[in-house]
């Protein structure tokens, strides 16, 4: 139920709820420094209609750099 509440709130406040994108960026940076390869799997693809546009845009900034 907490997830649903966070999702509904993110519609009104598009900041990085629960610092998910910050965690992703930090984790990918550390993997890059350590010479590791990373696979990103998700239950809802970014850019999909149900994915928030702001979140999707910021996600792509992280992985496309």
PQR file with spaces between the fields and no chain letter, atoms N, CA, C, O and H, PARSE charges and radii, in Angstrom:
ATOM       1  N    UNK     1       0.809   -1.184    0.000 -0.4000 1.5000
ATOM       2  CA   UNK     1       0.000    0.000    0.000 -0.0000 2.0000
ATOM       3  C    UNK     1       0.867    1.268    0.000  0.5500 1.7000
ATOM       4  O    UNK     1       0.474    2.291   -0.562 -0.5500 1.4000
ATOM       5  N    UNK     2       2.028    1.199    0.622 -0.4000 1.5000
ATOM       6  CA   UNK     2       2.921    2.355    0.647 -0.0000 2.0000
ATOM       7  C    UNK     2       3.329    2.740   -0.765  0.5500 1.7000
ATOM       8  O    UNK     2       3.384    3.925   -1.096 -0.5500 1.4000
ATOM       9  H    UNK     2       2.347    0.369    1.079  0.4000 1.0000
ATOM      10  N    UNK     3       3.621    1.728   -1.617 -0.4000 1.5000
ATOM      11  CA   UNK     3       4.026    2.006   -2.991 -0.0000 2.0000
ATOM      12  C    UNK     3       2.933    2.786   -3.719  0.5500 1.7000
ATOM      13  O    UNK     3       3.222    3.764   -4.407 -0.5500 1.4000
ATOM      14  H    UNK     3       3.577    0.766   -1.348  0.4000 1.0000
ATOM      15  N    UNK     4       1.689    2.359   -3.572 -0.4000 1.5000
ATOM      16  CA   UNK     4       0.575    3.032   -4.231 -0.0000 2.0000
ATOM      17  C    UNK     4       0.473    4.481   -3.763  0.5500 1.7000
ATOM      18  O    UNK     4       0.248    5.384   -4.569 -0.5500 1.4000
ATOM      19  H    UNK     4       1.454    1.564   -3.013  0.4000 1.0000
ATOM      20  N    UNK     5       0.636    4.696   -2.476 -0.4000 1.5000
ATOM      21  CA   UNK     5       0.590    6.055   -1.948 -0.0000 2.0000
ATOM      22  C    UNK     5       1.717    6.907   -2.523  0.5500 1.7000
ATOM      23  O    UNK     5       1.495    8.064   -2.878 -0.5500 1.4000
ATOM      24  H    UNK     5       0.819    3.963   -1.822  0.4000 1.0000
ATOM      25  N    UNK     6       2.914    6.355   -2.619 -0.4000 1.5000
ATOM      26  CA   UNK     6       4.044    7.098   -3.190 -0.0000 2.0000
ATOM      27  C    UNK     6       3.808    7.400   -4.662  0.5500 1.7000
ATOM      28  O    UNK     6       4.125    8.488   -5.142 -0.5500 1.4000
ATOM      29  H    UNK     6       3.095    5.415   -2.330  0.4000 1.0000
ATOM      30  N    UNK     7       3.243    6.417   -5.380 -0.4000 1.5000
ATOM      31  CA   UNK     7       2.977    6.616   -6.803 -0.0000 2.0000
ATOM      32  C    UNK     7       1.961    7.736   -6.997  0.5500 1.7000
ATOM      33  O    UNK     7       2.159    8.618   -7.832 -0.5500 1.4000
ATOM      34  H    UNK     7       2.986    5.533   -4.990  0.4000 1.0000
ATOM      35  N    UNK     8       0.879    7.702   -6.231 -0.4000 1.5000
ATOM      36  CA   UNK     8      -0.138    8.752   -6.352 -0.0000 2.0000
ATOM      37  C    UNK     8       0.452   10.117   -6.009  0.5500 1.7000
ATOM      38  O    UNK     8       0.148   11.105   -6.677 -0.5500 1.4000
ATOM      39  H    UNK     8       0.718    6.985   -5.553  0.4000 1.0000
ATOM      40  N    UNK     9       1.280   10.181   -4.992 -0.4000 1.5000
ATOM      41  CA   UNK     9       1.881   11.448   -4.599 -0.0000 2.0000
ATOM      42  C    UNK     9       2.809   11.965   -5.705  0.5500 1.7000
ATOM      43  O    UNK     9       2.868   13.170   -5.947 -0.5500 1.4000
ATOM      44  H    UNK     9       1.527    9.378   -4.450  0.4000 1.0000
ATOM      45  N    UNK    10       3.528   11.068   -6.373 -0.4000 1.5000
ATOM      46  CA   UNK    10       4.482   11.501   -7.395 -0.0000 2.0000
ATOM      47  C    UNK    10       3.793   12.132   -8.595  0.5500 1.7000
ATOM      48  O    UNK    10       4.432   12.853   -9.361 -0.5500 1.4000
ATOM      49  H    UNK    10       3.480   10.089   -6.177  0.4000 1.0000
ATOM      50  N    UNK    11       2.500   11.875   -8.775 -0.4000 1.5000
ATOM      51  CA   UNK    11       1.767   12.534   -9.852 -0.0000 2.0000
ATOM      52  C    UNK    11       1.686   14.036   -9.575  0.5500 1.7000
ATOM      53  O    UNK    11       1.730   14.849  -10.499 -0.5500 1.4000
ATOM      54  H    UNK    11       1.981   11.289   -8.153  0.4000 1.0000
ATOM      55  N    UNK    12       1.567   14.395   -8.303 -0.4000 1.5000
ATOM      56  CA   UNK    12       1.427   15.800   -7.918 -0.0000 2.0000
ATOM      57  C    UNK    12       2.765   16.462   -7.615  0.5500 1.7000
ATOM      58  O    UNK    12       2.892   17.682   -7.713 -0.5500 1.4000
ATOM      59  H    UNK    12       1.530   13.735   -7.552  0.4000 1.0000
ATOM      60  N    UNK    13       3.753   15.671   -7.251 -0.4000 1.5000
ATOM      61  CA   UNK    13       5.073   16.190   -6.896 -0.0000 2.0000
ATOM      62  C    UNK    13       6.095   15.318   -7.600  0.5500 1.7000
ATOM      63  O    UNK    13       6.372   14.204   -7.156 -0.5500 1.4000
ATOM      64  H    UNK    13       3.649   14.679   -7.171  0.4000 1.0000
ATOM      65  N    UNK    14       6.653   15.809   -8.684 -0.4000 1.5000
ATOM      66  CA   UNK    14       7.467   14.964   -9.554 -0.0000 2.0000
ATOM      67  C    UNK    14       8.919   14.815   -9.113  0.5500 1.7000
ATOM      68  O    UNK    14       9.758   14.376   -9.900 -0.5500 1.4000
ATOM      69  H    UNK    14       6.428   16.714   -9.045  0.4000 1.0000
ATOM      70  N    UNK    15       9.227   15.173   -7.871 -0.4000 1.5000
ATOM      71  CA   UNK    15      10.607   14.983   -7.423 -0.0000 2.0000
ATOM      72  C    UNK    15      10.919   13.489   -7.292  0.5500 1.7000
ATOM      73  O    UNK    15      10.015   12.658   -7.372 -0.5500 1.4000
ATOM      74  H    UNK    15       8.545   15.529   -7.232  0.4000 1.0000
ATOM      75  N    UNK    16      12.143   13.162   -7.100 -0.4000 1.5000
ATOM      76  CA   UNK    16      12.606   11.774   -7.007 -0.0000 2.0000
ATOM      77  C    UNK    16      12.159   11.164   -5.678  0.5500 1.7000
ATOM      78  O    UNK    16      12.879   11.236   -4.681 -0.5500 1.4000
ATOM      79  H    UNK    16      12.877   13.838   -7.035  0.4000 1.0000
ATOM      80  N    UNK    17      10.990   10.576   -5.671 -0.4000 1.5000
ATOM      81  CA   UNK    17      10.463    9.953   -4.463 -0.0000 2.0000
ATOM      82  C    UNK    17      11.370    8.813   -4.018  0.5500 1.7000
ATOM      83  O    UNK    17      11.820    8.012   -4.837 -0.5500 1.4000
ATOM      84  H    UNK    17      10.406   10.518   -6.481  0.4000 1.0000
ATOM      85  N    UNK    18      11.630    8.747   -2.739 -0.4000 1.5000
ATOM      86  CA   UNK    18      12.454    7.681   -2.155 -0.0000 2.0000
ATOM      87  C    UNK    18      13.875    7.661   -2.716  0.5500 1.7000
ATOM      88  O    UNK    18      14.596    6.684   -2.511 -0.5500 1.4000
ATOM      89  H    UNK    18      11.265    9.398   -2.074  0.4000 1.0000
ATOM      90  N    UNK    19      14.293    8.706   -3.412 -0.4000 1.5000
ATOM      91  CA   UNK    19      15.647    8.817   -3.981 -0.0000 2.0000
ATOM      92  C    UNK    19      16.017    7.635   -4.874  0.5500 1.7000
ATOM      93  O    UNK    19      17.173    7.211   -4.895 -0.5500 1.4000
ATOM      94  H    UNK    19      13.707    9.500   -3.579  0.4000 1.0000
ATOM      95  N    UNK    20      15.037    7.100   -5.613 -0.4000 1.5000
ATOM      96  CA   UNK    20      15.296    5.965   -6.500 -0.0000 2.0000
ATOM      97  C    UNK    20      16.305    6.309   -7.586  0.5500 1.7000
ATOM      98  O    UNK    20      17.232    5.541   -7.841 -0.5500 1.4000
ATOM      99  H    UNK    20      14.098    7.445   -5.595  0.4000 1.0000
ATOM     100  N    UNK    21      16.129    7.455   -8.222 -0.4000 1.5000
ATOM     101  CA   UNK    21      17.030    7.820   -9.313 -0.0000 2.0000
ATOM     102  C    UNK    21      18.415    8.184   -8.797  0.5500 1.7000
ATOM     103  O    UNK    21      19.414    7.914   -9.464 -0.5500 1.4000
ATOM     104  H    UNK    21      15.376    8.080   -8.015  0.4000 1.0000
ATOM     105  N    UNK    22      18.486    8.784   -7.637 -0.4000 1.5000
ATOM     106  CA   UNK    22      19.791    9.072   -7.029 -0.0000 2.0000
ATOM     107  C    UNK    22      20.519    7.768   -6.734  0.5500 1.7000
ATOM     108  O    UNK    22      21.716    7.646   -6.995 -0.5500 1.4000
ATOM     109  H    UNK    22      17.674    9.004   -7.095  0.4000 1.0000
ATOM     110  N    UNK    23      19.798    6.795   -6.192 -0.4000 1.5000
ATOM     111  CA   UNK    23      20.398    5.493   -5.911 -0.0000 2.0000
ATOM     112  C    UNK    23      20.911    4.863   -7.207  0.5500 1.7000
ATOM     113  O    UNK    23      22.023    4.338   -7.248 -0.5500 1.4000
ATOM     114  H    UNK    23      18.826    6.893   -5.980  0.4000 1.0000
ATOM     115  N    UNK    24      20.096    4.917   -8.263 -0.4000 1.5000
ATOM     116  CA   UNK    24      20.497    4.328   -9.545 -0.0000 2.0000
ATOM     117  C    UNK    24      21.763    4.998  -10.076  0.5500 1.7000
ATOM     118  O    UNK    24      22.701    4.315  -10.486 -0.5500 1.4000
ATOM     119  H    UNK    24      19.192    5.344   -8.230  0.4000 1.0000
ATOM     120  N    UNK    25      21.791    6.320  -10.070 -0.4000 1.5000
ATOM     121  CA   UNK    25      22.958    7.054  -10.573 -0.0000 2.0000
ATOM     122  C    UNK    25      24.204    6.723   -9.758  0.5500 1.7000
ATOM     123  O    UNK    25      25.273    6.500  -10.325 -0.5500 1.4000
ATOM     124  H    UNK    25      21.029    6.875   -9.736  0.4000 1.0000
ATOM     125  N    UNK    26      24.075    6.689   -8.440 -0.4000 1.5000
ATOM     126  CA   UNK    26      25.210    6.364   -7.574 -0.0000 2.0000
ATOM     127  C    UNK    26      25.698    4.943   -7.802  0.5500 1.7000
ATOM     128  O    UNK    26      26.903    4.695   -7.836 -0.5500 1.4000
ATOM     129  H    UNK    26      23.206    6.870   -7.979  0.4000 1.0000
ATOM     130  N    UNK    27      24.763    4.004   -7.958 -0.4000 1.5000
ATOM     131  CA   UNK    27      25.107    2.600   -8.159 -0.0000 2.0000
ATOM     132  C    UNK    27      25.796    2.390   -9.503  0.5500 1.7000
ATOM     133  O    UNK    27      26.772    1.646   -9.595 -0.5500 1.4000
ATOM     134  H    UNK    27      23.784    4.206   -7.931  0.4000 1.0000
ATOM     135  N    UNK    28      25.287    3.049  -10.547 -0.4000 1.5000
ATOM     136  CA   UNK    28      25.904    2.927  -11.875 -0.0000 2.0000
ATOM     137  C    UNK    28      27.291    3.558  -11.897  0.5500 1.7000
ATOM     138  O    UNK    28      28.204    3.028  -12.530 -0.5500 1.4000
ATOM     139  H    UNK    28      24.494    3.653  -10.472  0.4000 1.0000
ATOM     140  N    UNK    29      27.453    4.669  -11.220 -0.4000 1.5000
ATOM     141  CA   UNK    29      28.765    5.321  -11.151 -0.0000 2.0000
ATOM     142  C    UNK    29      29.775    4.418  -10.452  0.5500 1.7000
ATOM     143  O    UNK    29      30.912    4.286  -10.907 -0.5500 1.4000
ATOM     144  H    UNK    29      26.711    5.100  -10.705  0.4000 1.0000
ATOM     145  N    UNK    30      29.367    3.799   -9.354 -0.4000 1.5000
ATOM     146  CA   UNK    30      30.268    2.898   -8.638 -0.0000 2.0000
ATOM     147  C    UNK    30      30.611    1.672   -9.484  0.5500 1.7000
ATOM     148  O    UNK    30      31.756    1.220   -9.486 -0.5500 1.4000
ATOM     149  H    UNK    30      28.444    3.906   -8.984  0.4000 1.0000
ATOM     150  N    UNK    31      29.634    1.139  -10.194 -0.4000 1.5000
ATOM     151  CA   UNK    31      29.885   -0.010  -11.075 -0.0000 2.0000
ATOM     152  C    UNK    31      30.868    0.377  -12.179  0.5500 1.7000
ATOM     153  O    UNK    31      31.746   -0.409  -12.535 -0.5500 1.4000
ATOM     154  H    UNK    31      28.704    1.506  -10.192  0.4000 1.0000
ATOM     155  N    UNK    32      30.722    1.584  -12.718 -0.4000 1.5000
ATOM     156  CA   UNK    32      31.640    2.066  -13.749 -0.0000 2.0000
ATOM     157  C    UNK    32      33.057    2.179  -13.191  0.5500 1.7000
ATOM     158  O    UNK    32      34.016    1.766  -13.844 -0.5500 1.4000
ATOM     159  H    UNK    32      30.009    2.223  -12.429  0.4000 1.0000
ATOM     160  N    UNK    33      33.189    2.725  -12.013 -0.4000 1.5000
ATOM     161  CA   UNK    33      34.506    2.850  -11.377 -0.0000 2.0000
ATOM     162  C    UNK    33      35.148    1.492  -11.121  0.5500 1.7000
ATOM     163  O    UNK    33      36.365    1.337  -11.228 -0.5500 1.4000
ATOM     164  H    UNK    33      32.410    3.060  -11.483  0.4000 1.0000
ATOM     165  N    UNK    34      34.309    0.505  -10.780 -0.4000 1.5000
ATOM     166  CA   UNK    34      34.805   -0.846  -10.481 -0.0000 2.0000
ATOM     167  C    UNK    34      34.967   -1.707  -11.725  0.5500 1.7000
ATOM     168  O    UNK    34      35.382   -2.862  -11.624 -0.5500 1.4000
ATOM     169  H    UNK    34      33.320    0.632  -10.693  0.4000 1.0000
ATOM     170  N    UNK    35      34.646   -1.164  -12.903 -0.4000 1.5000
ATOM     171  CA   UNK    35      34.777   -1.911  -14.148 -0.0000 2.0000
ATOM     172  C    UNK    35      33.737   -3.017  -14.297  0.5500 1.7000
ATOM     173  O    UNK    35      33.974   -3.999  -15.000 -0.5500 1.4000
ATOM     174  H    UNK    35      34.309   -0.226  -12.986  0.4000 1.0000
ATOM     175  N    UNK    36      32.594   -2.867  -13.645 -0.4000 1.5000
ATOM     176  CA   UNK    36      31.539   -3.881  -13.701 -0.0000 2.0000
ATOM     177  C    UNK    36      30.553   -3.577  -14.828  0.5500 1.7000
ATOM     178  O    UNK    36      30.370   -2.426  -15.225 -0.5500 1.4000
ATOM     179  H    UNK    36      32.401   -2.069  -13.074  0.4000 1.0000
ATOM     180  N    UNK    37      29.927   -4.637  -15.329 -0.4000 1.5000
ATOM     181  CA   UNK    37      28.843   -4.492  -16.294 -0.0000 2.0000
ATOM     182  C    UNK    37      27.527   -4.535  -15.539  0.5500 1.7000
ATOM     183  O    UNK    37      27.417   -5.194  -14.505 -0.5500 1.4000
ATOM     184  H    UNK    37      30.075   -5.572  -15.006  0.4000 1.0000
ATOM     185  N    UNK    38      26.526   -3.831  -16.058 -0.4000 1.5000
ATOM     186  CA   UNK    38      25.247   -3.711  -15.361 -0.0000 2.0000
ATOM     187  C    UNK    38      24.107   -4.008  -16.336  0.5500 1.7000
ATOM     188  O    UNK    38      24.129   -3.560  -17.482 -0.5500 1.4000
ATOM     189  H    UNK    38      26.615   -3.295  -16.898  0.4000 1.0000
ATOM     190  N    UNK    39      23.128   -4.754  -15.879 -0.4000 1.5000
ATOM     191  CA   UNK    39      21.882   -4.980  -16.619 -0.0000 2.0000
ATOM     192  C    UNK    39      20.764   -4.332  -15.813  0.5500 1.7000
ATOM     193  O    UNK    39      20.655   -4.552  -14.607 -0.5500 1.4000
ATOM     194  H    UNK    39      23.111   -5.118  -14.947  0.4000 1.0000
ATOM     195  N    UNK    40      19.943   -3.544  -16.473 -0.4000 1.5000
ATOM     196  CA   UNK    40      18.823   -2.896  -15.792 -0.0000 2.0000
ATOM     197  C    UNK    40      17.535   -3.567  -16.251  0.5500 1.7000
ATOM     198  O    UNK    40      17.208   -3.566  -17.438 -0.5500 1.4000
ATOM     199  H    UNK    40      20.032   -3.366  -17.453  0.4000 1.0000
ATOM     200  N    UNK    41      16.820   -4.132  -15.305 -0.4000 1.5000
ATOM     201  CA   UNK    41      15.532   -4.769  -15.572 -0.0000 2.0000
ATOM     202  C    UNK    41      14.456   -3.976  -14.852  0.5500 1.7000
ATOM     203  O    UNK    41      14.685   -3.455  -13.761 -0.5500 1.4000
ATOM     204  H    UNK    41      17.086   -4.133  -14.341  0.4000 1.0000
ATOM     205  N    UNK    42      13.300   -3.887  -15.456 -0.4000 1.5000
ATOM     206  CA   UNK    42      12.233   -3.114  -14.824 -0.0000 2.0000
ATOM     207  C    UNK    42      10.875   -3.731  -15.146  0.5500 1.7000
ATOM     208  O    UNK    42      10.703   -4.394  -16.169 -0.5500 1.4000
ATOM     209  H    UNK    42      13.115   -4.311  -16.342  0.4000 1.0000
ATOM     210  N    UNK    43       9.935   -3.505  -14.270 -0.4000 1.5000
ATOM     211  CA   UNK    43       8.602   -4.047  -14.508 -0.0000 2.0000
ATOM     212  C    UNK    43       7.755   -3.092  -15.355  0.5500 1.7000
ATOM     213  O    UNK    43       6.705   -3.484  -15.862 -0.5500 1.4000
ATOM     214  H    UNK    43      10.074   -2.967  -13.439  0.4000 1.0000
ATOM     215  N    UNK    44       8.196   -1.865  -15.506 -0.4000 1.5000
ATOM     216  CA   UNK    44       7.475   -0.890  -16.332 -0.0000 2.0000
ATOM     217  C    UNK    44       8.504   -0.086  -17.109  0.5500 1.7000
ATOM     218  O    UNK    44       9.257    0.688  -16.518 -0.5500 1.4000
ATOM     219  H    UNK    44       9.049   -1.547  -15.094  0.4000 1.0000
ATOM     220  N    UNK    45       8.547   -0.255  -18.413 -0.4000 1.5000
ATOM     221  CA   UNK    45       9.575    0.451  -19.182 -0.0000 2.0000
ATOM     222  C    UNK    45       9.398    1.966  -19.142  0.5500 1.7000
ATOM     223  O    UNK    45       8.279    2.477  -19.157 -0.5500 1.4000
ATOM     224  H    UNK    45       7.935   -0.884  -18.894  0.4000 1.0000
ATOM     225  N    UNK    46      10.511    2.663  -19.091 -0.4000 1.5000
ATOM     226  CA   UNK    46      10.435    4.123  -19.147 -0.0000 2.0000
ATOM     227  C    UNK    46       9.923    4.512  -20.526  0.5500 1.7000
ATOM     228  O    UNK    46      10.210    3.840  -21.516 -0.5500 1.4000
ATOM     229  H    UNK    46      11.421    2.248  -19.078  0.4000 1.0000
ATOM     230  N    UNK    47       9.179    5.580  -20.582 -0.4000 1.5000
ATOM     231  CA   UNK    47       8.579    5.992  -21.840 -0.0000 2.0000
ATOM     232  C    UNK    47       7.215    5.372  -22.071  0.5500 1.7000
ATOM     233  O    UNK    47       6.481    5.810  -22.956 -0.5500 1.4000
ATOM     234  H    UNK    47       8.946    6.126  -19.778  0.4000 1.0000
ATOM     235  N    UNK    48       6.863    4.357  -21.290 -0.4000 1.5000
ATOM     236  CA   UNK    48       5.559    3.710  -21.376 -0.0000 2.0000
ATOM     237  C    UNK    48       4.508    4.682  -20.843  0.5500 1.7000
ATOM     238  O    UNK    48       4.810    5.508  -19.981 -0.5500 1.4000
ATOM     239  H    UNK    48       7.460    4.001  -20.571  0.4000 1.0000
ATOM     240  N    UNK    49       3.291    4.591  -21.343 -0.4000 1.5000
ATOM     241  CA   UNK    49       2.234    5.537  -20.956 -0.0000 2.0000
ATOM     242  C    UNK    49       2.028    5.635  -19.450  0.5500 1.7000
ATOM     243  O    UNK    49       1.724    6.714  -18.942 -0.5500 1.4000
ATOM     244  H    UNK    49       3.046    3.921  -22.043  0.4000 1.0000
ATOM     245  N    UNK    50       2.190    4.524  -18.725 -0.4000 1.5000
ATOM     246  CA   UNK    50       1.959    4.539  -17.278 -0.0000 2.0000
ATOM     247  C    UNK    50       3.153    5.078  -16.491  0.5500 1.7000
ATOM     248  O    UNK    50       3.041    5.321  -15.290 -0.5500 1.4000
ATOM     249  H    UNK    50       2.437    3.648  -19.138  0.4000 1.0000
ATOM     250  N    UNK    51       4.279    5.265  -17.149 -0.4000 1.5000
ATOM     251  CA   UNK    51       5.468    5.796  -16.469 -0.0000 2.0000
ATOM     252  C    UNK    51       5.417    7.320  -16.534  0.5500 1.7000
ATOM     253  O    UNK    51       5.193    7.899  -17.597 -0.5500 1.4000
ATOM     254  H    UNK    51       4.370    5.068  -18.126  0.4000 1.0000
ATOM     255  N    UNK    52       5.625    7.949  -15.406 -0.4000 1.5000
ATOM     256  CA   UNK    52       5.572    9.409  -15.357 -0.0000 2.0000
ATOM     257  C    UNK    52       6.635   10.031  -16.253  0.5500 1.7000
ATOM     258  O    UNK    52       7.786    9.594  -16.249 -0.5500 1.4000
ATOM     259  H    UNK    52       5.807    7.479  -14.543  0.4000 1.0000
ATOM     260  N    UNK    53       6.259   11.040  -17.012 -0.4000 1.5000
ATOM     261  CA   UNK    53       7.171   11.651  -17.987 -0.0000 2.0000
ATOM     262  C    UNK    53       8.424   12.239  -17.332  0.5500 1.7000
ATOM     263  O    UNK    53       9.530   12.087  -17.852 -0.5500 1.4000
ATOM     264  H    UNK    53       5.324   11.396  -17.015  0.4000 1.0000
ATOM     265  N    UNK    54       8.249   12.901  -16.205 -0.4000 1.5000
ATOM     266  CA   UNK    54       9.398   13.502  -15.528 -0.0000 2.0000
ATOM     267  C    UNK    54      10.368   12.428  -15.071  0.5500 1.7000
ATOM     268  O    UNK    54      11.576   12.549  -15.275 -0.5500 1.4000
ATOM     269  H    UNK    54       7.351   13.024  -15.783  0.4000 1.0000
ATOM     270  N    UNK    55       9.841   11.373  -14.451 -0.4000 1.5000
ATOM     271  CA   UNK    55      10.682   10.276  -13.976 -0.0000 2.0000
ATOM     272  C    UNK    55      11.399    9.629  -15.156  0.5500 1.7000
ATOM     273  O    UNK    55      12.598    9.363  -15.088 -0.5500 1.4000
ATOM     274  H    UNK    55       8.860   11.275  -14.285  0.4000 1.0000
ATOM     275  N    UNK    56      10.668    9.379  -16.231 -0.4000 1.5000
ATOM     276  CA   UNK    56      11.236    8.752  -17.418 -0.0000 2.0000
ATOM     277  C    UNK    56      12.353    9.612  -18.008  0.5500 1.7000
ATOM     278  O    UNK    56      13.406    9.091  -18.375 -0.5500 1.4000
ATOM     279  H    UNK    56       9.694    9.595  -16.286  0.4000 1.0000
ATOM     280  N    UNK    57      12.130   10.920  -18.102 -0.4000 1.5000
ATOM     281  CA   UNK    57      13.147   11.832  -18.639 -0.0000 2.0000
ATOM     282  C    UNK    57      14.419   11.786  -17.801  0.5500 1.7000
ATOM     283  O    UNK    57      15.521   11.690  -18.341 -0.5500 1.4000
ATOM     284  H    UNK    57      11.274   11.343  -17.803  0.4000 1.0000
ATOM     285  N    UNK    58      14.265   11.856  -16.485 -0.4000 1.5000
ATOM     286  CA   UNK    58      15.431   11.846  -15.604 -0.0000 2.0000
ATOM     287  C    UNK    58      16.146   10.492  -15.648  0.5500 1.7000
ATOM     288  O    UNK    58      17.375   10.441  -15.586 -0.5500 1.4000
ATOM     289  H    UNK    58      13.370   11.935  -16.046  0.4000 1.0000
ATOM     290  N    UNK    59      15.400    9.411  -15.752 -0.4000 1.5000
ATOM     291  CA   UNK    59      15.976    8.072  -15.877 -0.0000 2.0000
ATOM     292  C    UNK    59      16.856    8.002  -17.121  0.5500 1.7000
ATOM     293  O    UNK    59      17.974    7.490  -17.069 -0.5500 1.4000
ATOM     294  H    UNK    59      14.402    9.451  -15.802  0.4000 1.0000
ATOM     295  N    UNK    60      16.345    8.519  -18.241 -0.4000 1.5000
ATOM     296  CA   UNK    60      17.114    8.472  -19.481 -0.0000 2.0000
ATOM     297  C    UNK    60      18.353    9.363  -19.439  0.5500 1.7000
ATOM     298  O    UNK    60      19.356    9.054  -20.081 -0.5500 1.4000
ATOM     299  H    UNK    60      15.436    8.935  -18.282  0.4000 1.0000
ATOM     300  N    UNK    61      18.295   10.454  -18.698 -0.4000 1.5000
ATOM     301  CA   UNK    61      19.492   11.288  -18.526 -0.0000 2.0000
ATOM     302  C    UNK    61      20.598   10.479  -17.852  0.5500 1.7000
ATOM     303  O    UNK    61      21.773   10.611  -18.194 -0.5500 1.4000
ATOM     304  H    UNK    61      17.480   10.706  -18.176  0.4000 1.0000
ATOM     305  N    UNK    62      20.212    9.643  -16.895 -0.4000 1.5000
ATOM     306  CA   UNK    62      21.192    8.848  -16.164 -0.0000 2.0000
ATOM     307  C    UNK    62      21.793    7.762  -17.040  0.5500 1.7000
ATOM     308  O    UNK    62      23.013    7.597  -17.069 -0.5500 1.4000
ATOM     309  H    UNK    62      19.257    9.536  -16.617  0.4000 1.0000
ATOM     310  N    UNK    63      20.956    7.021  -17.753 -0.4000 1.5000
ATOM     311  CA   UNK    63      21.489    5.875  -18.502 -0.0000 2.0000
ATOM     312  C    UNK    63      22.049    6.240  -19.866  0.5500 1.7000
ATOM     313  O    UNK    63      22.824    5.468  -20.432 -0.5500 1.4000
ATOM     314  H    UNK    63      19.966    7.156  -17.730  0.4000 1.0000
ATOM     315  N    UNK    64      21.677    7.404  -20.414 -0.4000 1.5000
ATOM     316  CA   UNK    64      22.163    7.798  -21.739 -0.0000 2.0000
ATOM     317  C    UNK    64      23.453    8.611  -21.712  0.5500 1.7000
ATOM     318  O    UNK    64      24.005    8.920  -22.768 -0.5500 1.4000
ATOM     319  H    UNK    64      21.047    8.030  -19.954  0.4000 1.0000
ATOM     320  N    UNK    65      23.933    8.957  -20.547 -0.4000 1.5000
ATOM     321  CA   UNK    65      25.105    9.823  -20.501 -0.0000 2.0000
ATOM     322  C    UNK    65      26.261    9.125  -21.121  0.5500 1.7000
ATOM     323  O    UNK    65      27.356    9.682  -21.185 -0.5500 1.4000
ATOM     324  H    UNK    65      23.484    8.707  -19.689  0.4000 1.0000
